[in-house]
Amino acid sequence: MRYKPRAPRPCKLDPFKPYILERVAAARPQWIPASVLLRELRQRGDEGGYSMLTAFLHPMKQPITEEVTRFETEPGFQMQVDFTIIRLGHNPLLAFVATLGWSRATFVKFDSNQDSAAWCDGIESALRFFGGTPHQLLFDNAKAIIIERDIYGPGKHRWNPQLMHVAEKYAFTPKVCRPYRAKTKGKVERFNHYLKNSFIVPLTATFRQAGLVLDVPAANARIGEWLVTGANTRVHGTTGVAPEQRMPRERAALLPLPKVTLALPAPVPVLSQRPVPSESLQHPLATYQALLEVPA
């Protein structure tokens, strides 16, 4: 006597599988991390576990490995800064990212370019966000930062005047990676990958499902909450501690912010502590509000 195959047992994830498949398809060729999807499912009433979700996602994902080089620093010593490209073209989207070396606390501000004014905006906004200044800022070899390497001798570079004005104002020392060694900035480089996968990809998918394109103002309007409730509260894979838990010790070692605001050589927009810009949105505000609301 032959037995009929058993029907699959129903599980808590079943009602949400169409939503998951839709999100995965909308994010292609990128990938939304399981932790992000789990948070979205929780908001929609799912009570299933993380392992159940990852088992369902596993056949759809191809793992990507990336090796980076990290150099550990003392609290308050170094902040690694970078611009990472999200999208180019007629509607570019770039992210200025600043990560404190010891705590791994991170600040993000989106922009449409990475000229010297955008770099200075990002640096000043990050220092105000963290509440102090590290002794050293580590850059790559961007033309908007360093004009000519070693022109005055080994390690003595010609810097962009706007950057040097900001460095003098906040009393930090700029430093650049050796050419072709951007991986020296391992902390911020690793965060760039996390930013794209855990913030950009799911948010882009949400906008795409509504027939919209994620732009600079919309990204800046959402990044502040994500930094406070997500990026800086997660347990960091290297330190084993959430950045916000390490931040009090790091902040205590930072240099105090200047009390007097000096004028920059060229006009630079002044930002609030939270990375939310004043630019008008490309669509009515009600469109974004309706799009980003979580259904009851």
C-alpha positions as CSV (number, residue, x, y, z in Angstrom):
1,M,0.0,0.0,0.0
2,R,1.4,3.3,-1.0
3,Y,1.0,6.3,1.2
4,K,0.1,9.7,-0.2
5,P,2.7,12.5,0.3
6,R,1.8,14.6,3.3
7,A,0.6,18.1,2.6
8,P,3.0,20.7,3.9
9,R,2.2,21.9,7.4
10,P,0.9,25.4,7.6
11,C,3.2,27.8,9.4
12,K,3.0,31.3,10.7
13,L,4.9,32.7,7.8
14,D,2.5,31.4,5.1
15,P,0.2,34.5,5.0
16,F,3.2,36.8,4.6
17,K,5.1,34.8,1.9
18,P,3.5,36.8,-1.0
19,Y,4.7,40.0,0.6
20,I,8.2,38.6,1.1
21,L,8.4,37.5,-2.5
22,E,7.2,40.8,-3.7
23,R,9.8,42.6,-1.6
24,V,12.6,40.4,-2.8
25,A,11.6,40.9,-6.4
26,A,11.3,44.7,-6.0
27,A,14.8,44.9,-4.5
28,R,16.5,42.8,-7.3
29,P,19.4,42.8,-8.1
30,Q,20.1,43.9,-4.5
31,W,19.1,42.0,-1.4
32,I,17.1,43.0,1.6
33,P,18.6,41.5,4.8
34,A,16.4,39.0,6.7
35,S,16.7,41.2,9.8
36,V,15.1,44.1,7.9
37,L,12.3,41.9,6.5
38,L,11.6,40.5,9.9
39,R,11.1,44.0,11.3
40,E,8.7,44.7,8.4
41,L,6.8,41.5,9.1
42,R,6.5,42.2,12.8
43,Q,4.9,45.6,11.9
44,R,2.4,43.6,9.8
45,G,1.5,41.2,12.6
46,D,3.8,38.2,11.9
47,E,4.7,36.2,15.0
48,G,7.1,33.8,13.2
49,G,10.8,33.4,14.1
50,Y,13.9,34.6,12.5
51,S,15.1,31.0,11.6
52,M,11.8,30.3,9.8
53,L,12.2,33.5,7.7
54,T,15.9,32.7,6.8
55,A,15.0,29.2,5.8
56,F,12.4,30.5,3.4
57,L,14.8,33.1,2.0
58,H,17.8,30.8,1.7
59,P,17.0,29.4,-1.7
60,M,16.6,32.9,-3.2
61,K,19.9,34.3,-1.9
62,Q,23.5,34.0,-3.1
63,P,25.9,34.9,-0.3
64,I,28.4,37.7,-0.9
65,T,31.7,37.8,1.0
66,E,33.8,41.0,1.4
67,E,37.1,41.2,3.2
68,V,38.2,44.5,4.7
69,T,41.2,45.6,6.8
70,R,40.5,47.2,10.1
71,F,42.8,49.2,12.4
72,E,41.6,49.7,16.0
73,T,41.9,53.1,17.5
74,E,41.4,54.6,21.0
75,P,38.2,56.4,21.9
76,G,38.0,59.9,20.4
77,F,41.0,59.5,18.2
78,Q,39.7,58.9,14.7
79,M,36.6,59.4,12.5
80,Q,36.6,57.7,9.1
81,V,34.7,59.6,6.4
82,D,33.6,58.7,2.9
83,F,31.2,59.3,0.1
84,T,29.5,56.2,-1.3
85,I,27.6,56.2,-4.6
86,I,24.1,55.0,-4.5
87,R,23.0,56.1,-7.9
88,L,24.4,58.3,-10.7
89,G,22.7,59.8,-13.8
90,H,20.3,62.6,-14.1
91,N,19.0,62.1,-10.5
92,P,22.1,61.2,-8.5
93,L,22.0,59.9,-4.9
94,L,25.2,59.8,-2.8
95,A,25.7,59.3,0.9
96,F,28.3,61.1,3.1
97,V,29.2,58.6,5.8
98,A,31.2,59.3,9.0
99,T,32.0,56.5,11.5
100,L,33.8,57.0,14.8
101,G,36.7,54.5,15.0
102,W,36.2,53.1,18.5
103,S,32.4,53.1,19.1
104,R,31.5,52.5,15.4
105,A,28.8,55.1,15.9
106,T,27.8,56.4,12.4
107,F,26.3,59.5,10.8
108,V,24.8,59.7,7.3
109,K,23.7,62.6,5.1
110,F,22.6,62.2,1.5
111,D,23.6,64.6,-1.3
112,S,23.5,64.9,-5.1
113,N,27.2,65.5,-5.4
114,Q,30.5,65.1,-3.5
115,D,32.2,68.5,-4.1
116,S,34.2,70.2,-1.4
117,A,31.1,72.0,-0.1
118,A,29.3,68.7,0.3
119,W,32.3,67.2,2.2
120,C,32.4,70.2,4.6
121,D,28.7,70.1,5.1
122,G,28.9,66.4,6.0
123,I,31.8,66.8,8.3
124,E,30.3,69.7,10.3
125,S,26.9,67.9,10.5
126,A,28.6,64.7,11.7
127,L,30.6,66.5,14.4
128,R,27.4,68.2,15.7
129,F,25.6,64.9,15.6
130,F,28.3,63.2,17.7
131,G,28.7,66.2,20.0
132,G,32.4,66.6,19.6
133,T,35.5,66.3,17.4
134,P,37.9,63.4,17.1
135,H,41.6,64.2,16.9
136,Q,42.0,62.8,13.4
137,L,39.7,62.4,10.3
138,L,40.7,59.7,7.8
139,F,39.8,60.3,4.1
140,D,40.4,58.6,0.8
141,N,42.2,60.4,-2.0
142,A,39.1,62.3,-3.3
143,K,40.0,65.3,-5.5
144,A,37.6,67.5,-3.5
145,I,39.8,66.8,-0.4
146,I,43.4,66.6,-1.4
147,I,44.8,68.6,-4.2
148,E,48.3,67.1,-4.4
149,R,50.1,64.5,-2.3
150,D,53.5,64.9,-0.8
151,I,54.1,68.2,-2.5
152,Y,55.8,69.6,0.7
153,G,57.6,66.3,1.5
154,P,56.5,62.8,2.6
155,G,53.1,63.0,4.2
156,K,52.9,66.8,3.6
157,H,50.0,67.3,1.2
158,R,48.2,70.3,-0.4
159,W,44.7,70.1,1.0
160,N,41.5,71.8,-0.2
161,P,41.3,75.2,1.4
162,Q,37.7,74.7,2.5
163,L,38.6,71.5,4.2
164,M,41.6,73.1,6.0
165,H,39.3,75.9,7.2
166,V,36.9,73.4,8.8
167,A,39.9,71.4,10.2
168,E,41.2,74.6,11.9
169,K,37.7,75.5,13.1
170,Y,37.2,72.1,14.8
171,A,40.8,71.4,15.6
172,F,41.1,68.0,13.9
173,T,44.0,66.7,11.8
174,P,43.1,65.4,8.3
175,K,44.8,62.2,7.1
176,V,44.5,60.3,3.8
177,C,44.9,56.7,3.0
178,R,47.7,55.6,0.8
179,P,46.8,55.5,-2.9
180,Y,44.9,52.4,-3.9
181,R,44.5,51.5,-0.2
182,A,40.9,52.7,0.5
183,K,40.3,49.5,2.5
184,T,42.4,51.2,5.2
185,K,39.0,52.8,6.0
186,G,37.6,49.4,6.9
187,K,35.1,50.6,9.4
188,V,33.3,53.1,7.2
189,E,33.7,50.9,4.1
190,R,31.9,48.1,5.9
191,F,29.2,50.4,7.0
192,N,28.6,51.5,3.4
193,H,27.7,47.9,2.6
194,Y,25.3,47.8,5.6
195,L,23.7,51.1,4.7
196,K,22.9,50.0,1.2
197,N,21.5,46.7,2.1
198,S,19.6,47.6,5.3
199,F,18.4,51.1,4.5
200,I,18.7,51.9,0.8
201,V,17.5,48.6,-0.8
202,P,14.3,48.2,1.3
203,L,13.4,51.9,1.0
204,T,14.1,51.9,-2.7
205,A,11.9,48.8,-3.1
206,T,9.1,50.6,-1.2
207,F,9.3,53.6,-3.5
208,R,9.5,51.4,-6.6
209,Q,6.4,49.5,-5.6
210,A,4.6,52.9,-5.5
211,G,6.0,54.0,-8.9
212,L,8.4,56.5,-7.3
213,V,12.2,57.0,-7.2
214,L,14.0,57.5,-4.0
215,D,15.6,60.9,-4.1
216,V,17.9,63.0,-1.8
217,P,15.2,64.8,0.3
218,A,13.2,61.6,0.8
219,A,16.3,59.6,1.9
220,N,17.4,62.4,4.3
221,A,13.9,62.6,5.8
222,R,14.2,58.9,6.8
223,I,17.8,58.4,7.7
224,G,17.8,60.1,11.1
225,E,15.3,57.7,12.6
226,W,17.1,54.7,11.1
227,L,20.4,55.8,12.6
228,V,18.9,56.3,16.1
229,T,16.7,53.2,16.2
230,G,18.6,50.9,13.9
231,A,22.2,51.4,12.9
232,N,23.6,52.7,16.1
233,T,21.5,50.4,18.3
234,R,22.4,47.1,16.6
235,V,25.0,44.8,18.1
236,H,28.1,45.5,16.0
237,G,29.7,42.4,14.5
238,T,33.3,43.3,15.4
239,T,32.9,44.9,18.8
240,G,30.0,42.8,20.0
241,V,28.4,45.9,21.5
242,A,25.9,48.4,20.1
243,P,27.6,51.7,19.1
244,E,25.2,53.7,21.3
245,Q,26.5,51.8,24.4
246,R,30.1,52.6,23.5
247,M,29.3,56.2,22.6
248,P,29.4,57.8,26.1
249,R,33.0,56.8,26.5
250,E,33.9,57.9,23.0
251,R,32.1,61.2,23.4
252,A,34.0,61.9,26.6
253,A,37.2,61.6,24.7
254,L,36.2,64.0,21.9
255,L,37.4,67.5,21.6
256,P,34.7,70.1,22.5
257,L,32.8,71.8,19.6
258,P,33.8,75.4,18.9
259,K,31.5,78.0,20.6
260,V,31.9,80.6,17.8
261,T,30.8,79.8,14.3
262,L,33.3,81.1,11.7
263,A,32.4,82.0,8.1
264,L,33.6,79.5,5.5
265,P,35.6,80.8,2.5
266,A,32.6,79.8,0.3
267,P,29.0,79.6,1.4
268,V,28.0,76.3,2.9
269,P,24.4,75.5,4.0
270,V,24.0,75.1,7.8
271,L,22.3,71.9,8.8
272,S,20.5,71.0,12.0
273,Q,21.9,68.2,14.2
274,R,19.6,65.6,12.6
275,P,20.4,64.9,8.9
276,V,17.1,66.3,7.5
277,P,17.6,68.8,4.7
278,S,15.4,71.8,3.9
279,E,15.1,71.0,0.2
280,S,11.5,70.7,-1.2
281,L,10.4,67.2,-2.1
282,Q,9.9,66.2,-5.7
283,H,6.4,64.9,-4.8
284,P,3.7,66.3,-2.4
285,L,4.5,65.5,1.2
286,A,1.2,63.5,1.5
287,T,2.5,61.1,-1.1
288,Y,5.6,60.2,1.0
289,Q,3.6,60.0,4.2
290,A,1.1,57.6,2.7
291,L,3.9,55.6,1.1
292,L,5.8,55.2,4.3
293,E,2.9,54.5,6.7
294,V,2.7,50.9,8.1
295,P,-0.7,49.3,7.5
296,A,-2.6,48.5,10.6
